[in-house]
Amino acid sequence: MGLSGKLALVTGGGRGIGRAVCQILSRENAQVIVTDLNLDNCNQTLQSLSQLSHLAVQSDVSSSNSVKLCFEQILDKYKRAPDIIVNSAGITKDGFLLRMKEQDFDQVIDVNLKGTFLVTQTGAGLMKDQGIQGSIVNIASIVGKTGNIGQANYTASKAGVIGFTKTAAKELGKFGIRVNAVLPGFIQTAMTDAVPDKVKEKIVAEIPLGHLGQPEDIAYTCLFLASSRSKYITGASIEVAGGLGV
Ligand code: NAP
């Protein structure tokens, strides 16, 4: 699934799933723009990539100004829009619905849902203007489909990403731009390291394949969706969850 000559932007690329996506896309010879809140983490990802001309950019996906500045840096260096965008930046602020603070609800929606909107809107606009038949991959979550106790904000944001992806696919298909969502199950990253062991054991007991997933499991699906092997797939939500939530 070679990606030679392709330029890929990955948000949340400083660690976890986003970092694995950067590594796997670069292994297939894409040039990668690694963006994240934390520039040190972006640079660490960058150092783990092959020797192509990659770029690290500090960017907050929940801020339209920061997203605009990020694309300005990309255009400055590469003189073109990315062919591939993977929206992986995301946060959790868990709590029971009846006790959830408004601020925690808003923050999760701002990063996970509005962030996906802002990056897609700017990126797809540039793709259209430059005649690039791009691929956009949004990392949602299996709990956006099933719901999950303690995650009213997060599940709403991820269900939003699934709906947003379908609308974007319908609007952008005529420009040859594909938009798909990946719904990870329980993947071993810093995000899930924070979950208490007892809760993890319960979750694993419900996974048909009997174990957590790895960031690479999600990254390989992103690679497929980014490549021309998936050229007739758009608006899809692909579950990569070991059977959780089927
Ligand atoms: P992670 O290890 O916590 O990585 C998330 C990355 O997003 C971090 O590098 C974080 O930066 C960055 N980020 C947070 N807020 C941001 C913002 N406003 N702007 C730009 N970047 C920001 O989590 P992960 O497990 O890799 O998750 C990646 C994606 O997969 C998320 O969308 C998550 O919801 C989704 N997902 C994960 C799982 C799972 O089991 N791990 C399951 C389903 C879906 P900082 O480190 O600086 O905070």
Boltz pocket constraint, residues with backbone or C-beta under 6 A from the ligand:
constraints:
  - pocket:
      binder: B
      contacts: [[A, 11], [A, 12], [A, 13], [A, 14], [A, 15], [A, 16], [A, 17], [A, 18], [A, 35], [A, 36], [A, 37], [A, 38], [A, 41], [A, 59], [A, 60], [A, 61], [A, 62], [A, 87], [A, 88], [A, 89], [A, 90], [A, 91], [A, 111], [A, 115], [A, 139], [A, 140], [A, 141], [A, 142], [A, 183], [A, 184], [A, 185], [A, 186], [A, 187], [A, 188], [A, 189], [A, 190], [A, 191], [A, 192]]
      max_distance: 6.0
